Amino acid sequence: MVEDNEDFRFYLKDNLKELYNVYEAGNGKIGWEMTLKKLPDLIVSDVVMPEMDGIELCSKIKGDGRTAHVPLILLTAKVDTDPTLEGFQSGADDYISKPFDFRILESRIEIES
């Protein structure tokens, strides 16, 4: 889970921890470092973050042979089509706009896992 908003990150982790081991990072740079160390089964990342945004994180993950196989779901408050297109062009497996029904995220995680 890569999300710079601590409250939202806590909410997501709290709702996912019963079914999944959840590692968390507060920005894309830390998320990238953790991805290399933990090699997670799936990454859920915000798009707009300090240090390294979700698009850059996704590009790094999908462009590295060690991590290219890891599914990545991007979350964003941006609603126009340009960020969505940019997310998919960076290699994202799915893209969910905030706010969203938590059940949608759960179903996307199940499909990608």
N, C-alpha and C positions, 0 to 999 in steps of 0.2 A: 504494500500500500504506500504510494508516494503522493502525499497531499500536504500542502503547506499550512492549511487551516487546521489548527490543533483540535478544535471542537468537532469539526466534521470528520477528521481522521479518527478521533475517539469513537464517534458514532458508528462509523463504518466498521472499525475493529471490534467494537462491542457486539455488533450484530453478526459478525462473521466468525468470531473466535470459537463458537461452539462446533462449527463444522470444519474449520481450517486453521492451520498454524499461520498466524498473521505477523509479518515483520513490517515495521513501519519506518518511513523516512519523511523528513520535513521538506525536502527539496530534491530536484532531479540529480544533483551532484551526489548527494548521499545515497539516493536511490540507485544510481549507477554502481557505486562502490558496493552496496549491499547485494545488488544483482550478481556481481562477479563473485562475491564471497558465498552467497547462499544458493545460487542457481535455482530460483523459485520455479514452481510449476505454472505460475500465472502472475502477472503484474497488473494492478489497477492504479492508474496515475491521473492526477489532475493535469490540465494543460498549462494553466498560468501559475508559474511558481518562480521564486528567486533562484539564483545560481545557475540553474539549467531548467528550461521549461520542458513540459511533457513531450512536445514534438521532437525536440533535440534528444531527449532521453530515449524516445521510441526509435529514432534513427540510429542512435548508438547501439541499442540493444539488437535491433534487426540487422545492423551492419556488421556485427561481430559474430564470428563463427561459434564462439562459446555460448552465446545467448540468443542467437537468431531464431531458435526453435520455440522460445518462450512466448506464449500468447500475451498480448497486451491490450487492455481496455482503457481507453482515454475517457476522462470525465471533464466536462467543461460547462461554464455558464454562458459561453459564447453560443449564439443561436443561428448566426448566418451561415451560409454554406461554405464560404472560403476556409474557415478553420476546420470544418468537418472534412473537406477535401484534402487539406494539408495533413490532417491526422492520418487519413487512409494512405496518402502518398508517402508518409514517413514509415508505413508498415503496420500501423495499428490494426488489430484484428476486429475491434469494435469501438464504437464511439457513442457515448451516452451524454445527452445534454442535461445539465442541472436546471432546475430541480427535477428529480425523478422519483418514481415509486421504487422503494428499496427492492421489491420483488423483481423488478426488471433487471437490476444489477445481479441479484441472485441467479436468475435464469441465465443470464449471459455468462456468468462465472461457471455454472454447471455445464453449459455447452462448450466453453473453451477449455475446461479442465480435462 
